[in-house]
Each structure stands twice: as C-alpha cells, then as structure tokens.
Amino acid sequence: MKTYLKLPLRFDQFFDKKKLPSCELQDSIYRNLHLIITTVRGENKADAVYGASFWETDYDIHLDNDSRKELIANILKRQIERYEKRITNVVISVEVKMAVLKTQNAGLPRRKIEIRVQGQIQKTLEPFRFQTGLFIGPLTLD
C-alpha cells in the first residue's frame, strides 16, 4: 500500500530526521484539492499558475451568482486537469448562497460558496467525492 506525504509539509521534522506524516491516496487527493481551491494564483512561488484565479473576483459586487458559479467551476476544472491527474471524469458543481458566518460576537451574513468535485480515482477506479464550503469576501473556511 502506497502512502503519500501529508500536506502541509513540516520541514522541521525532516531536519530533525523524523519521519514525515503520510496519508492514503484519497486523503492526499482531498488535501491537494483543498490547497488548489484556497491558494491564490501567484502565491506559490515555485509555480505561479498553481491555485485558483477566481479569488481575483472575491469582492466583485457586479458579478452575479450564476456567473460566479460558472467562473469557479471552469477555473477549478482546468486546475484539477493540470494539477490533480489522479482523478478522472471530473464533474464540478458550485453553489453560491447567503449564509451566516458565526463569530465570537455575532453572526454576519456572507456569501458562501459550496464546491463539490466528483470523479473517479484513476488508479483504483473507485468513485471519488470531495466537498468543501467557504465564505468569500474575505476568504473564511467553513
């Protein structure tokens, strides 16, 4: 059974000659998808196109929900094809809705994006499902 390094990498363990944490294939794919979604393009110094360029429209109040959903789905489809080749037959669905972000002091109404990625793990032919939700303007994970 092959294991994969767990993201984010903690190099202090490596330099202390300790074994780096690892995970299974499905968890490795989950972690990479999460990283692709939450990374702004240009943030990864080793690869300037890694990440999601839809963050550039995070505060765009003129972008309607349908256009935002289509933009996010198209960008993620391209990035997954480029950076996560371990899944195939990828179908992405995106929902944009208003939700309440609970803070210590109050509940704030915010736009929430729910992203679902479905496909098939190429190596094992198992079905694959990933889902995440995040509040935008500014980014807050659910």
Salt bridges, closest charged atoms under 4 A:
ASP27 OD2 - ARG31 NE 2.99
ASP66 OD1 - LYS69 NZ 3.55
GLU84 OE2 - ARG86 NE 2.68
GLU114 OE2 - LYS97 NZ 3.00
GLU114 OE2 - LYS112 NZ 3.74
GLU114 OE1 - ARG116 NH2 3.53
ASP142 OD2 - LYS112 NZ 2.47
